[in-house]
Amino acid sequence: MVSEALRMSVGLIIMNNKITLILADEGVYNLSTVDHEKINGPEVSKHLKTLQEFGCDIIADQQAMETNKIKQCSVTVCLKDKQEIAQIIAQCNYVIGV
């Protein structure tokens, strides 16, 4: 499901749409440097890297990162608290939730 949403986001950003990717709660696991193929998980790191190359802002829930003990990410992320994330979402024209 996450892999499909990321693929859709890649398509949107290629068409010159402004994309901000926010990962919260267990979603932050997708940012980890673990080899997803080795654990039979969907490939997400290549989509994350592509989004970042096209200028997508990638934001992660700081508390979720700490709770889930994720210290290294496969891409550069900006950590925000839940209140900041809520404000960002409130300002969006469209939200794709997974």
C-alpha positions as CSV (number, residue, x, y, z in Angstrom):
1,M,0.0,0.0,0.0
2,V,2.8,2.5,0.9
3,S,4.8,1.5,-2.1
4,E,1.7,2.3,-4.3
5,A,1.2,5.7,-2.7
6,L,4.8,6.5,-3.2
7,R,4.7,5.5,-6.8
8,M,1.6,7.7,-7.3
9,S,3.5,10.6,-5.6
10,V,6.4,10.1,-8.0
11,G,4.0,10.4,-10.9
12,L,2.5,13.6,-9.4
13,I,5.8,15.3,-8.8
14,I,7.0,14.5,-12.3
15,M,4.0,16.4,-13.6
16,N,5.3,19.5,-11.7
17,N,3.0,19.2,-8.6
18,K,4.4,20.3,-5.3
19,I,4.6,17.2,-3.0
20,T,5.3,17.1,0.7
21,L,5.6,13.5,2.1
22,I,4.8,13.1,5.7
23,L,5.5,9.8,7.5
24,A,4.1,9.4,11.0
25,D,3.5,6.6,13.5
26,E,4.7,3.2,12.1
27,G,5.1,4.9,8.7
28,V,8.5,6.1,9.8
29,Y,9.8,2.5,9.4
30,N,9.7,3.2,5.6
31,L,12.6,5.6,6.2
32,S,14.9,3.1,7.8
33,T,18.0,1.8,6.0
34,V,16.8,-1.8,6.3
35,D,16.9,-3.7,3.0
36,H,13.2,-4.1,2.5
37,E,13.6,-6.9,-0.1
38,K,15.5,-9.1,2.5
39,I,12.4,-8.9,4.8
40,N,10.0,-9.5,1.9
41,G,8.7,-5.9,2.2
42,P,7.8,-3.6,-0.6
43,E,10.6,-1.5,-2.2
44,V,10.2,2.0,-0.9
45,S,13.7,3.5,-0.8
46,K,14.0,3.9,-4.5
47,H,10.7,5.9,-4.5
48,L,11.8,8.0,-1.6
49,K,15.1,8.8,-3.3
50,T,13.3,9.7,-6.6
51,L,10.9,12.0,-4.7
52,Q,13.8,13.7,-3.0
53,E,15.7,14.1,-6.3
54,F,12.7,15.9,-7.7
55,G,12.5,18.3,-4.7
56,C,9.9,16.7,-2.5
57,D,10.1,17.7,1.1
58,I,10.1,14.6,3.3
59,I,8.9,15.1,6.8
60,A,8.9,12.6,9.7
61,D,7.2,12.6,13.0
62,Q,10.0,13.2,15.5
63,Q,8.3,11.4,18.3
64,A,7.6,8.3,16.1
65,M,11.3,8.3,15.0
66,E,12.4,8.3,18.6
67,T,9.8,5.8,19.8
68,N,10.7,3.4,17.0
69,K,14.4,4.0,17.5
70,I,15.1,5.0,13.9
71,K,18.4,6.8,13.9
72,Q,19.5,6.5,10.2
73,C,17.3,7.1,7.2
74,S,17.6,6.2,3.6
75,V,16.9,9.8,2.6
76,T,17.3,13.2,4.2
77,V,14.2,14.0,6.4
78,C,13.0,17.0,8.3
79,L,11.8,16.1,11.8
80,K,8.6,17.9,13.0
81,D,6.4,17.4,16.0
82,K,2.7,16.4,15.6
83,Q,1.4,20.0,16.0
84,E,3.7,21.2,13.2
85,I,2.6,18.3,11.0
86,A,-1.0,19.1,11.6
87,Q,-0.5,22.7,10.6
88,I,1.2,21.5,7.3
89,I,-1.6,19.2,6.5
90,A,-4.2,21.9,7.3
91,Q,-2.6,24.1,4.6
92,C,-2.6,21.4,1.9
93,N,-5.0,21.5,-1.0
94,Y,-5.1,17.7,-1.2
95,V,-4.0,14.9,1.1
96,I,-3.3,11.3,0.1
97,G,-3.5,9.1,3.3
98,V,-2.3,5.6,3.7
